[in-house]
Amino acid sequence: MRNFSFNWEKEIDDNNAEVWRLSVASNKHTLAYISLTLDTDFVQINLIEREDANKRPTFSNIGATLISFSCLRSAEAGFDGVVAFTAKNKLINWYHQKVHAQRIGNSNRMVIFEQEAAALINTYLS
C-alpha cells in the first residue's frame, strides 16, 4: 500500500466498512481502493483512492468504475443503487459530469440516484 496516501489498513480494520480493491487481473497489482458503508437506505462512500498516477501506467475510468461498483453494492443491498459521499471541492464538477452525481444544496455532499446508478452499472460493469 506504498502508492496510496490514505491509511487503508485502518479502513480494512474498521468492522463497519467494506474495503474493495480494483486490481490488474494478470498480475494482481492494485490500482485503487474504495471503502463503503451500508447505511439505512443507501451506500456511503467513505474513501476512494487511485494509486499515485506518477508511479504506474495510466488506466482510464478507474474512479467511475469504483463508483459504479458502489452503486452495484447498493442495488445488491436493496437500496436501488443510491450512493452518497462527500466530495473534495476540486472534484465536484467531475463527479457531476462523469458519474451524474447531484450536489446537495451548496454543500460538498453528493448523491447518485437510482436512474443514474443503473446507467453507471450498465456502462462500467456490464
N, CA, C and O atoms as a GROMACS GRO file, in nm:
protein
  504
    1MET      N    1   0.082  -0.119   0.000
    1MET     CA    2   0.000   0.000   0.000
    1MET      C    3   0.086   0.125   0.000
    1MET      O    4   0.045   0.231   0.048
    2ARG      N    5   0.206   0.112  -0.054
    2ARG     CA    6   0.300   0.223  -0.057
    2ARG      C    7   0.258   0.335  -0.151
    2ARG      O    8   0.295   0.450  -0.130
    3ASN      N    9   0.183   0.303  -0.252
    3ASN     CA   10   0.149   0.403  -0.354
    3ASN      C   11   0.017   0.473  -0.326
    3ASN      O   12  -0.045   0.528  -0.417
    4PHE      N   13  -0.026   0.471  -0.200
    4PHE     CA   14  -0.153   0.532  -0.162
    4PHE      C   15  -0.132   0.627  -0.045
    4PHE      O   16  -0.046   0.604   0.041
    5SER      N   17  -0.210   0.735  -0.041
    5SER     CA   18  -0.197   0.836   0.064
    5SER      C   19  -0.276   0.799   0.189
    5SER      O   20  -0.230   0.822   0.301
    6PHE      N   21  -0.395   0.742   0.171
    6PHE     CA   22  -0.479   0.708   0.286
    6PHE      C   23  -0.425   0.585   0.358
    6PHE      O   24  -0.354   0.504   0.301
    7ASN      N   25  -0.462   0.574   0.486
    7ASN     CA   26  -0.424   0.458   0.566
    7ASN      C   27  -0.529   0.349   0.544
    7ASN      O   28  -0.626   0.339   0.620
    8TRP      N   29  -0.509   0.267   0.442
    8TRP     CA   30  -0.606   0.165   0.407
    8TRP      C   31  -0.610   0.052   0.507
    8TRP      O   32  -0.713  -0.014   0.521
    9GLU      N   33  -0.501   0.028   0.578
    9GLU     CA   34  -0.502  -0.075   0.683
    9GLU      C   35  -0.604  -0.040   0.791
    9GLU      O   36  -0.675  -0.127   0.841
   10LYS      N   37  -0.611   0.088   0.826
   10LYS     CA   38  -0.709   0.135   0.925
   10LYS      C   39  -0.851   0.112   0.874
   10LYS      O   40  -0.938   0.067   0.948
   11GLU      N   41  -0.875   0.144   0.746
   11GLU     CA   42  -1.008   0.122   0.687
   11GLU      C   43  -1.043  -0.026   0.687
   11GLU      O   44  -1.156  -0.063   0.718
   12ILE      N   45  -0.947  -0.109   0.653
   12ILE     CA   46  -0.970  -0.254   0.648
   12ILE      C   47  -1.005  -0.306   0.787
   12ILE      O   48  -1.088  -0.397   0.800
   13ASP      N   49  -0.943  -0.250   0.890
   13ASP     CA   50  -0.970  -0.293   1.028
   13ASP      C   51  -1.104  -0.244   1.082
   13ASP      O   52  -1.151  -0.293   1.184
   14ASP      N   53  -1.167  -0.147   1.014
   14ASP     CA   54  -1.296  -0.095   1.056
   14ASP      C   55  -1.404  -0.198   1.025
   14ASP      O   56  -1.431  -0.226   0.908
   15ASN      N   57  -1.465  -0.254   1.127
   15ASN     CA   58  -1.564  -0.361   1.109
   15ASN      C   59  -1.691  -0.314   1.038
   15ASN      O   60  -1.766  -0.397   0.986
   16ASN      N   61  -1.716  -0.183   1.036
   16ASN     CA   62  -1.836  -0.131   0.971
   16ASN      C   63  -1.818  -0.105   0.822
   16ASN      O   64  -1.915  -0.089   0.749
   17ALA      N   65  -1.694  -0.101   0.778
   17ALA     CA   66  -1.665  -0.066   0.639
   17ALA      C   67  -1.634  -0.190   0.556
   17ALA      O   68  -1.576  -0.287   0.603
   18GLU      N   69  -1.676  -0.183   0.429
   18GLU     CA   70  -1.635  -0.281   0.330
   18GLU      C   71  -1.525  -0.214   0.248
   18GLU      O   72  -1.548  -0.108   0.191
   19VAL      N   73  -1.408  -0.275   0.241
   19VAL     CA   74  -1.300  -0.220   0.161
   19VAL      C   75  -1.278  -0.312   0.042
   19VAL      O   76  -1.258  -0.433   0.057
   20TRP      N   77  -1.284  -0.253  -0.076
   20TRP     CA   78  -1.267  -0.327  -0.201
   20TRP      C   79  -1.149  -0.269  -0.277
   20TRP      O   80  -1.114  -0.152  -0.261
   21ARG      N   81  -1.088  -0.352  -0.359
   21ARG     CA   82  -0.978  -0.303  -0.440
   21ARG      C   83  -1.000  -0.338  -0.586
   21ARG      O   84  -1.061  -0.439  -0.619
   22LEU      N   85  -0.949  -0.253  -0.672
   22LEU     CA   86  -0.951  -0.277  -0.815
   22LEU      C   87  -0.807  -0.312  -0.853
   22LEU      O   88  -0.714  -0.236  -0.826
   23SER      N   89  -0.791  -0.428  -0.916
   23SER     CA   90  -0.656  -0.471  -0.949
   23SER      C   91  -0.648  -0.521  -1.092
   23SER      O   92  -0.749  -0.550  -1.156
   24VAL      N   93  -0.526  -0.532  -1.141
   24VAL     CA   94  -0.499  -0.583  -1.274
   24VAL      C   95  -0.505  -0.735  -1.267
   24VAL      O   96  -0.436  -0.797  -1.185
   25ALA      N   97  -0.588  -0.796  -1.351
   25ALA     CA   98  -0.610  -0.941  -1.345
   25ALA      C   99  -0.481  -1.020  -1.370
   25ALA      O  100  -0.460  -1.123  -1.307
   26SER      N  101  -0.398  -0.974  -1.460
   26SER     CA  102  -0.280  -1.052  -1.499
   26SER      C  103  -0.172  -1.058  -1.392
   26SER      O  104  -0.096  -1.156  -1.386
   27ASN      N  105  -0.163  -0.955  -1.308
   27ASN     CA  106  -0.055  -0.956  -1.208
   27ASN      C  107  -0.101  -0.919  -1.066
   27ASN      O  108  -0.018  -0.906  -0.976
   28LYS      N  109  -0.230  -0.902  -1.046
   28LYS     CA  110  -0.290  -0.869  -0.915
   28LYS      C  111  -0.244  -0.735  -0.858
   28LYS      O  112  -0.262  -0.709  -0.739
   29HIS      N  113  -0.186  -0.650  -0.942
   29HIS     CA  114  -0.142  -0.519  -0.896
   29HIS      C  115  -0.263  -0.432  -0.863
   29HIS      O  116  -0.355  -0.420  -0.944
   30THR      N  117  -0.266  -0.373  -0.745
   30THR     CA  118  -0.377  -0.290  -0.701
   30THR      C  119  -0.369  -0.151  -0.763
   30THR      O  120  -0.267  -0.082  -0.752
   31LEU      N  121  -0.477  -0.112  -0.830
   31LEU     CA  122  -0.487   0.019  -0.893
   31LEU      C  123  -0.559   0.120  -0.806
   31LEU      O  124  -0.529   0.239  -0.812
   32ALA      N  125  -0.655   0.072  -0.723
   32ALA     CA  126  -0.736   0.165  -0.645
   32ALA      C  127  -0.807   0.089  -0.533
   32ALA      O  128  -0.823  -0.033  -0.539
   33TYR      N  129  -0.850   0.164  -0.433
   33TYR     CA  130  -0.930   0.112  -0.323
   33TYR      C  131  -1.055   0.198  -0.309
   33TYR      O  132  -1.058   0.315  -0.347
   34ILE      N  133  -1.159   0.135  -0.252
   34ILE     CA  134  -1.280   0.208  -0.214
   34ILE      C  135  -1.331   0.150  -0.083
   34ILE      O  136  -1.330   0.028  -0.063
   35SER      N  137  -1.376   0.237   0.007
   35SER     CA  138  -1.433   0.197   0.134
   35SER      C  139  -1.580   0.237   0.135
   35SER      O  140  -1.614   0.352   0.109
   36LEU      N  141  -1.667   0.141   0.165
   36LEU     CA  142  -1.811   0.163   0.164
   36LEU      C  143  -1.871   0.125   0.299
   36LEU      O  144  -1.821   0.038   0.369
   37THR      N  145  -1.980   0.192   0.333
   37THR     CA  146  -2.060   0.156   0.449
   37THR      C  147  -2.205   0.149   0.405
   37THR      O  148  -2.255   0.239   0.338
   38LEU      N  149  -2.272   0.042   0.442
   38LEU     CA  150  -2.415   0.030   0.413
   38LEU      C  151  -2.490   0.106   0.520
   38LEU      O  152  -2.486   0.070   0.638
   39ASP      N  153  -2.560   0.211   0.480
   39ASP     CA  154  -2.638   0.293   0.573
   39ASP      C  155  -2.780   0.237   0.575
   39ASP      O  156  -2.801   0.123   0.533
   40THR      N  157  -2.878   0.313   0.622
   40THR     CA  158  -3.014   0.262   0.633
   40THR      C  159  -3.084   0.244   0.499
   40THR      O  160  -3.163   0.151   0.483
   41ASP      N  161  -3.055   0.332   0.401
   41ASP     CA  162  -3.121   0.319   0.271
   41ASP      C  163  -3.033   0.363   0.154
   41ASP      O  164  -3.083   0.397   0.047
   42PHE      N  165  -2.902   0.363   0.176
   42PHE     CA  166  -2.807   0.398   0.071
   42PHE      C  167  -2.669   0.345   0.110
   42PHE      O  168  -2.647   0.304   0.223
   43VAL      N  169  -2.578   0.347   0.015
   43VAL     CA  170  -2.439   0.313   0.044
   43VAL      C  171  -2.359   0.442   0.054
   43VAL      O  172  -2.368   0.529  -0.034
   44GLN      N  173  -2.283   0.454   0.159
   44GLN     CA  174  -2.195   0.569   0.183
   44GLN      C  175  -2.055   0.534   0.133
   44GLN      O  176  -1.998   0.433   0.174
   45ILE      N  177  -2.000   0.617   0.044
   45ILE     CA  178  -1.860   0.602   0.006
   45ILE      C  179  -1.778   0.680   0.108
   45ILE      O  180  -1.787   0.802   0.117
   46ASN      N  181  -1.697   0.607   0.186
   46ASN     CA  182  -1.615   0.671   0.288
   46ASN      C  183  -1.487   0.729   0.229
   46ASN      O  184  -1.453   0.845   0.253
   47LEU      N  185  -1.418   0.648   0.153
   47LEU     CA  186  -1.292   0.686   0.090
   47LEU      C  187  -1.283   0.620  -0.046
   47LEU      O  188  -1.334   0.511  -0.068
   48ILE      N  189  -1.218   0.688  -0.136
   48ILE     CA  190  -1.189   0.631  -0.267
   48ILE      C  191  -1.054   0.689  -0.308
   48ILE      O  192  -1.032   0.810  -0.301
   49GLU      N  193  -0.964   0.601  -0.351
   49GLU     CA  194  -0.831   0.649  -0.388
   49GLU      C  195  -0.772   0.564  -0.499
   49GLU      O  196  -0.774   0.441  -0.494
   50ARG      N  197  -0.721   0.633  -0.596
   50ARG     CA  198  -0.649   0.570  -0.706
   50ARG      C  199  -0.500   0.574  -0.672
   50ARG      O  200  -0.452   0.667  -0.607
   51GLU      N  201  -0.430   0.473  -0.716
   51GLU     CA  202  -0.286   0.469  -0.696
   51GLU      C  203  -0.221   0.594  -0.755
   51GLU      O  204  -0.269   0.649  -0.854
   52ASP      N  205  -0.113   0.636  -0.696
   52ASP     CA  206  -0.040   0.753  -0.745
   52ASP      C  207  -0.010   0.735  -0.894
   52ASP      O  208   0.066   0.646  -0.933
   53ALA      N  209  -0.071   0.819  -0.975
   53ALA     CA  210  -0.060   0.807  -1.121
   53ALA      C  211   0.083   0.823  -1.172
   53ALA      O  212   0.115   0.779  -1.282
   54ASN      N  213   0.168   0.886  -1.094
   54ASN     CA  214   0.305   0.907  -1.139
   54ASN      C  215   0.391   0.781  -1.129
   54ASN      O  216   0.501   0.776  -1.184
   55LYS      N  217   0.342   0.680  -1.059
   55LYS     CA  218   0.422   0.560  -1.037
   55LYS      C  219   0.381   0.442  -1.122
   55LYS      O  220   0.452   0.341  -1.125
   56ARG      N  221   0.271   0.450  -1.190
   56ARG     CA  222   0.222   0.339  -1.272
   56ARG      C  223   0.161   0.391  -1.401
   56ARG      O  224   0.124   0.508  -1.410
   57PRO      N  225   0.150   0.303  -1.500
   57PRO     CA  226   0.082   0.346  -1.624
   57PRO      C  227  -0.062   0.388  -1.594
   57PRO      O  228  -0.124   0.338  -1.500
   58THR      N  229  -0.112   0.477  -1.674
   58THR     CA  230  -0.248   0.527  -1.654
   58THR      C  231  -0.351   0.432  -1.713
   58THR      O  232  -0.337   0.386  -1.827
   59PHE      N  233  -0.452   0.403  -1.636
   59PHE     CA  234  -0.567   0.327  -1.681
   59PHE      C  235  -0.685   0.422  -1.678
   59PHE      O  236  -0.693   0.508  -1.590
   60SER      N  237  -0.776   0.408  -1.772
   60SER     CA  238  -0.888   0.501  -1.778
   60SER      C  239  -1.008   0.451  -1.698
   60SER      O  240  -1.026   0.331  -1.678
   61ASN      N  241  -1.088   0.545  -1.653
   61ASN     CA  242  -1.217   0.519  -1.587
   61ASN      C  243  -1.208   0.444  -1.454
   61ASN      O  244  -1.304   0.378  -1.415
   62ILE      N  245  -1.097   0.454  -1.385
   62ILE     CA  246  -1.084   0.385  -1.256
   62ILE      C  247  -1.186   0.441  -1.157
   62ILE      O  248  -1.257   0.364  -1.092
   63GLY      N  249  -1.193   0.572  -1.143
   63GLY     CA  250  -1.287   0.633  -1.048
   63GLY      C  251  -1.431   0.600  -1.080
   63GLY      O  252  -1.508   0.564  -0.992
   64ALA      N  253  -1.468   0.614  -1.207
   64ALA     CA  254  -1.605   0.584  -1.247
   64ALA      C  255  -1.640   0.437  -1.227
   64ALA      O  256  -1.752   0.403  -1.190
   65THR      N  257  -1.544   0.350  -1.249
   65THR     CA  258  -1.567   0.207  -1.228
   65THR      C  259  -1.591   0.176  -1.081
   65THR      O  260  -1.682   0.100  -1.048
   66LEU      N  261  -1.511   0.234  -0.993
   66LEU     CA  262  -1.530   0.211  -0.849
   66LEU      C  263  -1.663   0.269  -0.800
   66LEU      O  264  -1.732   0.206  -0.720
   67ILE      N  265  -1.698   0.386  -0.848
   67ILE     CA  266  -1.827   0.444  -0.809
   67ILE      C  267  -1.942   0.360  -0.862
   67ILE      O  268  -2.042   0.341  -0.793
   68SER      N  269  -1.928   0.308  -0.983
   68SER     CA  270  -2.030   0.218  -1.038
   68SER      C  271  -2.043   0.092  -0.953
   68SER      O  272  -2.153   0.042  -0.931
   69PHE      N  273  -1.930   0.043  -0.906
   69PHE     CA  274  -1.932  -0.074  -0.818
   69PHE      C  275  -2.007  -0.043  -0.689
   69PHE      O  276  -2.081  -0.128  -0.638
   70SER      N  277  -1.989   0.078  -0.635
   70SER     CA  278  -2.063   0.114  -0.513
   70SER      C  279  -2.213   0.119  -0.540
   70SER      O  280  -2.293   0.085  -0.453
   71CYS      N  281  -2.251   0.161  -0.661
   71CYS     CA  282  -2.394   0.159  -0.700
   71CYS      C  283  -2.444   0.016  -0.707
   71CYS      O  284  -2.557  -0.013  -0.666
   72LEU      N  285  -2.363  -0.074  -0.758
   72LEU     CA  286  -2.400  -0.216  -0.764
   72LEU      C  287  -2.418  -0.273  -0.624
   72LEU      O  288  -2.515  -0.345  -0.598
   73ARG      N  289  -2.325  -0.242  -0.533
   73ARG     CA  290  -2.339  -0.288  -0.394
   73ARG      C  291  -2.468  -0.235  -0.332
   73ARG      O  292  -2.536  -0.306  -0.259
   74SER      N  293  -2.501  -0.110  -0.363
   74SER     CA  294  -2.625  -0.050  -0.313
   74SER      C  295  -2.746  -0.126  -0.366
   74SER      O  296  -2.839  -0.156  -0.291
   75ALA      N  297  -2.744  -0.157  -0.495
   75ALA     CA  298  -2.855  -0.233  -0.554
   75ALA      C  299  -2.864  -0.371  -0.491
   75ALA      O  300  -2.974  -0.418  -0.461
   76GLU      N  301  -2.752  -0.437  -0.470
   76GLU     CA  302  -2.750  -0.570  -0.408
   76GLU      C  303  -2.804  -0.566  -0.265
   76GLU      O  304  -2.864  -0.663  -0.218
   77ALA      N  305  -2.783  -0.454  -0.196
   77ALA     CA  306  -2.829  -0.439  -0.057
   77ALA      C  307  -2.976  -0.396  -0.049
   77ALA      O  308  -3.031  -0.382   0.060
   78GLY      N  309  -3.039  -0.375  -0.165
   78GLY     CA  310  -3.179  -0.336  -0.167
   78GLY      C  311  -3.203  -0.187  -0.161
   78GLY      O  312  -3.314  -0.142  -0.130
   79PHE      N  313  -3.098  -0.107  -0.191
   79PHE     CA  314  -3.107   0.039  -0.185
   79PHE      C  315  -3.123   0.102  -0.322
   79PHE      O  316  -3.104   0.223  -0.336
   80ASP      N  317  -3.156   0.025  -0.423
   80ASP     CA  318  -3.183   0.075  -0.559
   80ASP      C  319  -3.065   0.147  -0.624
   80ASP      O  320  -3.084   0.226  -0.717
   81GLY      N  321  -2.944   0.121  -0.577
   81GLY     CA  322  -2.826   0.182  -0.637
   81GLY      C  323  -2.787   0.317  -0.581
   81GLY      O  324  -2.689   0.376  -0.626
   82VAL      N  325  -2.862   0.368  -0.484
   82VAL     CA  326  -2.836   0.501  -0.430
   82VAL      C  327  -2.706   0.502  -0.350
   82VAL      O  328  -2.682   0.418  -0.263
   83VAL      N  329  -2.622   0.601  -0.381
   83VAL     CA  330  -2.491   0.616  -0.319
   83VAL      C  331  -2.474   0.762  -0.279
   83VAL      O  332  -2.518   0.852  -0.350
   84ALA      N  333  -2.409   0.786  -0.164
   84ALA     CA  334  -2.380   0.922  -0.119
   84ALA      C  335  -2.234   0.932  -0.077
   84ALA      O  336  -2.172   0.834  -0.037
   85PHE      N  337  -2.182   1.054  -0.087
   85PHE     CA  338  -2.042   1.077  -0.048
   85PHE      C  339  -2.020   1.227  -0.032
   85PHE      O  340  -2.102   1.308  -0.074
   86THR      N  341  -1.909   1.261   0.030
   86THR     CA  342  -1.867   1.400   0.042
   86THR      C  343  -1.749   1.419  -0.052
   86THR      O  344  -1.646   1.352  -0.041
   87ALA      N  345  -1.764   1.512  -0.146
   87ALA     CA  346  -1.662   1.535  -0.248
   87ALA      C  347  -1.566   1.646  -0.206
   87ALA      O  348  -1.602   1.740  -0.136
   88LYS      N  349  -1.442   1.633  -0.252
   88LYS     CA  350  -1.348   1.743  -0.240
   88LYS      C  351  -1.393   1.852  -0.338
   88LYS      O  352  -1.445   1.821  -0.446
   89ASN      N  353  -1.374   1.977  -0.301
   89ASN     CA  354  -1.419   2.090  -0.385
   89ASN      C  355  -1.376   2.076  -0.530
   89ASN      O  356  -1.457   2.096  -0.620
   90LYS      N  357  -1.251   2.043  -0.552
   90LYS     CA  358  -1.198   2.040  -0.688
   90LYS      C  359  -1.256   1.925  -0.772
   90LYS      O  360  -1.239   1.924  -0.894
   91LEU      N  361  -1.324   1.830  -0.709
   91LEU     CA  362  -1.380   1.716  -0.782
   91LEU      C  363  -1.530   1.722  -0.802
   91LEU      O  364  -1.586   1.635  -0.869
   92ILE      N  365  -1.597   1.821  -0.747
   92ILE     CA  366  -1.743   1.830  -0.757
   92ILE      C  367  -1.789   1.829  -0.902
   92ILE      O  368  -1.880   1.755  -0.938
   93ASN      N  369  -1.728   1.910  -0.986
   93ASN     CA  370  -1.768   1.913  -1.127
   93ASN      C  371  -1.743   1.780  -1.196
   93ASN      O  372  -1.824   1.736  -1.276
   94TRP      N  373  -1.630   1.715  -1.166
   94TRP     CA  374  -1.600   1.585  -1.226
   94TRP      C  375  -1.710   1.484  -1.188
   94TRP      O  376  -1.762   1.413  -1.274
   95TYR      N  377  -1.745   1.478  -1.059
   95TYR     CA  378  -1.849   1.385  -1.014
   95TYR      C  379  -1.982   1.413  -1.083
   95TYR      O  380  -2.054   1.321  -1.121
   96HIS      N  381  -2.013   1.540  -1.100
   96HIS     CA  382  -2.139   1.575  -1.166
   96HIS      C  383  -2.136   1.535  -1.314
   96HIS      O  384  -2.232   1.476  -1.364
   97GLN      N  385  -2.029   1.567  -1.382
   97GLN     CA  386  -2.021   1.539  -1.526
   97GLN      C  387  -1.998   1.392  -1.558
   97GLN      O  388  -2.062   1.339  -1.649
   98LYS      N  389  -1.910   1.326  -1.485
   98LYS     CA  390  -1.869   1.190  -1.521
   98LYS      C  391  -1.966   1.084  -1.468
   98LYS      O  392  -1.998   0.989  -1.539
   99VAL      N  393  -2.014   1.099  -1.344
   99VAL     CA  394  -2.100   0.995  -1.285
   99VAL      C  395  -2.239   1.048  -1.250
   99VAL      O  396  -2.318   0.979  -1.186
  100HIS      N  397  -2.268   1.170  -1.292
  100HIS     CA  398  -2.401   1.230  -1.277
  100HIS      C  399  -2.448   1.240  -1.133
  100HIS      O  400  -2.567   1.225  -1.104
  101ALA      N  401  -2.353   1.264  -1.043
  101ALA     CA  402  -2.388   1.285  -0.903
  101ALA      C  403  -2.452   1.422  -0.887
  101ALA      O  404  -2.414   1.518  -0.954
  102GLN      N  405  -2.549   1.431  -0.798
  102GLN     CA  406  -2.619   1.556  -0.772
  102GLN      C  407  -2.569   1.615  -0.641
  102GLN      O  408  -2.558   1.546  -0.539
  103ARG      N  409  -2.539   1.742  -0.645
  103ARG     CA  410  -2.492   1.812  -0.526
  103ARG      C  411  -2.611   1.846  -0.437
  103ARG      O  412  -2.716   1.888  -0.486
  104ILE      N  413  -2.594   1.830  -0.308
  104ILE     CA  414  -2.700   1.863  -0.212
  104ILE      C  415  -2.678   2.007  -0.167
  104ILE      O  416  -2.587   2.036  -0.090
  105GLY      N  417  -2.763   2.096  -0.217
  105GLY     CA  418  -2.750   2.238  -0.185
  105GLY      C  419  -2.615   2.292  -0.226
  105GLY      O  420  -2.567   2.262  -0.335
  106ASN      N  421  -2.554   2.372  -0.140
  106ASN     CA  422  -2.420   2.425  -0.165
  106ASN      C  423  -2.312   2.348  -0.091
  106ASN      O  424  -2.198   2.392  -0.085
  107SER      N  425  -2.348   2.234  -0.036
  107SER     CA  426  -2.251   2.155   0.039
  107SER      C  427  -2.165   2.071  -0.056
  107SER      O  428  -2.185   2.073  -0.178
  108ASN      N  429  -2.072   2.000  -0.001
  108ASN     CA  430  -1.989   1.908  -0.078
  108ASN      C  431  -2.050   1.768  -0.080
  108ASN      O  432  -1.991   1.673  -0.133
  109ARG      N  433  -2.166   1.757  -0.023
  109ARG     CA  434  -2.237   1.628  -0.018
  109ARG      C  435  -2.298   1.602  -0.155
  109ARG      O  436  -2.360   1.690  -0.215
  110MET      N  437  -2.281   1.479  -0.204
  110MET     CA  438  -2.333   1.443  -0.336
  110MET      C  439  -2.403   1.308  -0.328
  110MET      O  440  -2.371   1.224  -0.245
  111VAL      N  441  -2.500   1.290  -0.419
  111VAL     CA  442  -2.579   1.166  -0.422
  111VAL      C  443  -2.592   1.121  -0.567
  111VAL      O  444  -2.606   1.202  -0.659
  112ILE      N  445  -2.586   0.990  -0.586
  112ILE     CA  446  -2.619   0.930  -0.715
  112ILE      C  447  -2.749   0.855  -0.693
  112ILE      O  448  -2.757   0.765  -0.609
  113PHE      N  449  -2.852   0.893  -0.768
  113PHE     CA  450  -2.983   0.834  -0.752
  113PHE      C  451  -3.002   0.714  -0.844
  113PHE      O  452  -2.914   0.679  -0.922
  114GLU      N  453  -3.119   0.651  -0.834
  114GLU     CA  454  -3.147   0.523  -0.897
  114GLU      C  455  -3.119   0.518  -1.047
  114GLU      O  456  -3.047   0.429  -1.093
  115GLN      N  457  -3.174   0.611  -1.122
  115GLN     CA  458  -3.161   0.607  -1.268
  115GLN      C  459  -3.015   0.622  -1.311
  115GLN      O  460  -2.968   0.549  -1.398
  116GLU      N  461  -2.944   0.715  -1.250
  116GLU     CA  462  -2.803   0.736  -1.283
  116GLU      C  463  -2.720   0.616  -1.240
  116GLU      O  464  -2.626   0.578  -1.309
  117ALA      N  465  -2.755   0.557  -1.126
  117ALA     CA  466  -2.684   0.438  -1.078
  117ALA      C  467  -2.697   0.323  -1.177
  117ALA      O  468  -2.599   0.255  -1.207
  118ALA      N  469  -2.816   0.301  -1.227
  118ALA     CA  470  -2.839   0.194  -1.324
  118ALA      C  471  -2.758   0.217  -1.452
  118ALA      O  472  -2.700   0.124  -1.508
  119ALA      N  473  -2.753   0.342  -1.496
  119ALA     CA  474  -2.675   0.375  -1.616
  119ALA      C  475  -2.526   0.351  -1.593
  119ALA      O  476  -2.458   0.300  -1.681
  120LEU      N  477  -2.476   0.386  -1.475
  120LEU     CA  478  -2.335   0.364  -1.444
  120LEU      C  479  -2.302   0.214  -1.441
  120LEU      O  480  -2.201   0.170  -1.496
  121ILE      N  481  -2.388   0.137  -1.378
  121ILE     CA  482  -2.366  -0.008  -1.372
  121ILE      C  483  -2.363  -0.066  -1.513
  121ILE      O  484  -2.277  -0.148  -1.544
  122ASN      N  485  -2.455  -0.024  -1.598
  122ASN     CA  486  -2.459  -0.074  -1.735
  122ASN      C  487  -2.337  -0.030  -1.816
  122ASN      O  488  -2.286  -0.107  -1.898
  123THR      N  489  -2.291   0.091  -1.793
  123THR     CA  490  -2.178   0.144  -1.870
  123THR      C  491  -2.045   0.083  -1.827
  123THR      O  492  -1.964   0.046  -1.912
  124TYR      N  493  -2.020   0.073  -1.698
  124TYR     CA  494  -1.887   0.035  -1.650
  124TYR      C  495  -1.873  -0.108  -1.600
  124TYR      O  496  -1.761  -0.158  -1.586
  125LEU      N  497  -1.985  -0.175  -1.574
  125LEU     CA  498  -1.974  -0.310  -1.516
  125LEU      C  499  -2.040  -0.418  -1.598
  125LEU      O  500  -2.041  -0.534  -1.556
  126SER      N  501  -2.094  -0.385  -1.713
  126SER     CA  502  -2.161  -0.486  -1.797
  126SER      C  503  -2.067  -0.541  -1.901
  126SER      O  504  -2.106  -0.627  -1.980
   0.00000   0.00000   0.00000
